[in-house]
Amino acid sequence: MRAPYTQLYLHVVWATWDRLGLVTDDLEQEVYAAIRAKCDELKCPSISIGGMPDHVHVLVRLNSAVSVADLVKGVKGSSSHLVTHKVEPLGFFKWQGGYGAFTLAKEDVSAVAAYIVRQKQHHASGNLLDEWEQTQTEYSEE
């Protein structure tokens, strides 16, 4: 059976509960590893993962059989479960409900991946792309 050929690239960003600095240096690599593992499980290979203590950016090649909502639900759920059940069972960790998702062309993948990897430098210098930092909106843009 033949499978469809697609090149669907998606940049997703979401924040911690109330933008609290919950993704500490101690947790960062484990949270990113859980996100990467869930992306692999969903056959949506991660290209870049990065962020700040209060939010995370992920760039994936989206599997055509996986919806954006299912991808985000999966990676947020698995990473939150890891922290609350294995890493810091007595601590508080929660993602906010919203997220931002942006499609991009293949030729933009390198630039977006670099932006994600350099999150700490971009935030320190204030050199941010505001739209790519949006995690939710108060109204529908339809």
C-alpha positions in Angstrom: 0.0 0.0 0.0 1.3 3.4 -0.9 1.5 6.2 1.6 1.0 9.9 0.7 4.0 12.1 0.3 3.8 15.3 2.2 6.1 18.1 3.5 4.0 19.7 6.2 6.1 21.8 8.6 4.5 23.2 11.8 5.9 25.5 14.4 4.0 25.2 17.7 4.4 27.4 20.9 2.7 27.1 24.2 3.1 28.4 27.7 3.2 27.2 31.2 0.3 27.9 33.6 0.0 31.7 34.2 3.4 32.0 32.5 5.1 30.7 35.6 8.8 29.8 35.1 8.1 26.1 35.5 10.5 24.7 32.9 13.5 25.1 35.1 17.1 24.3 34.0 16.8 21.1 36.0 13.6 20.1 34.1 14.3 21.5 30.6 16.1 18.5 29.0 13.7 15.9 30.4 10.7 18.0 29.2 12.2 18.3 25.8 13.0 14.6 25.7 9.4 13.8 26.5 8.2 16.1 23.8 10.6 14.6 21.3 9.6 11.0 22.2 5.9 11.8 21.8 6.5 13.5 18.4 8.4 10.4 17.3 5.5 8.2 18.5 3.1 10.2 16.5 5.4 10.0 13.5 5.8 13.8 13.5 9.6 14.0 13.8 10.8 17.0 15.8 13.3 19.3 14.0 13.9 21.8 16.8 12.8 22.2 20.4 13.6 25.2 22.6 12.1 27.7 24.9 12.2 29.6 28.1 11.1 28.8 31.6 7.6 30.0 30.8 7.1 28.6 27.3 8.2 26.1 24.7 8.6 26.1 20.9 8.6 23.0 18.8 9.1 22.6 15.0 8.0 19.3 13.5 7.3 17.7 10.2 3.7 17.0 10.6 2.4 13.5 9.7 -0.7 14.0 7.4 -2.7 11.5 9.6 -2.2 13.6 12.7 -4.2 16.8 13.4 -2.5 19.8 15.0 -4.8 19.5 18.0 -3.9 15.8 18.5 -0.1 16.6 18.2 -0.3 19.4 20.7 -2.5 17.4 23.1 -0.1 14.5 22.9 3.1 16.4 23.5 1.7 18.6 26.3 0.1 15.7 28.0 3.1 13.4 27.9 5.6 16.1 29.0 3.3 17.2 31.9 2.7 13.6 32.9 6.4 13.0 33.0 7.1 15.9 35.3 4.1 15.4 37.6 4.5 11.6 38.0 8.2 10.9 37.7 10.4 13.9 37.9 8.7 16.1 40.6 5.7 14.3 41.9 5.3 16.7 44.8 5.8 19.9 42.7 3.4 21.9 40.6 3.6 21.7 36.8 1.0 22.6 34.3 0.7 23.9 30.8 -1.8 26.5 29.8 -4.7 25.4 27.7 -3.9 27.5 24.6 -1.2 27.3 21.9 0.0 29.0 18.8 0.6 27.0 15.6 2.1 28.3 12.4 2.7 26.5 9.1 5.8 27.2 7.1 7.4 26.5 3.8 10.3 24.0 3.5 12.7 26.9 2.7 11.9 28.5 6.0 12.6 25.5 8.2 16.3 26.3 8.8 15.5 29.9 9.9 12.7 28.8 12.2 14.8 26.0 13.7 17.6 28.5 14.5 15.1 30.9 16.1 13.8 28.1 18.3 17.3 26.9 19.4 18.3 30.4 20.2 15.3 31.3 22.4 17.3 32.3 25.4 19.5 34.7 23.3 16.5 36.2 21.6 14.7 36.9 24.9 17.8 38.3 26.5 18.3 40.7 23.6 14.7 41.5 23.1 15.0 40.4 19.4 11.7 38.5 19.2 9.3 37.8 16.4 6.1 38.7 18.3 3.8 36.5 16.2 5.9 33.4 16.8 5.6 34.1 20.6 1.8 34.1 20.6 0.2 31.2 22.5 -3.4 32.1 22.5 -5.9 34.8 21.5 -8.9 36.2 23.2 -11.0 36.3 20.0 -11.4 34.3 16.8 -9.5 35.6 13.8 -11.9 34.1 11.2 
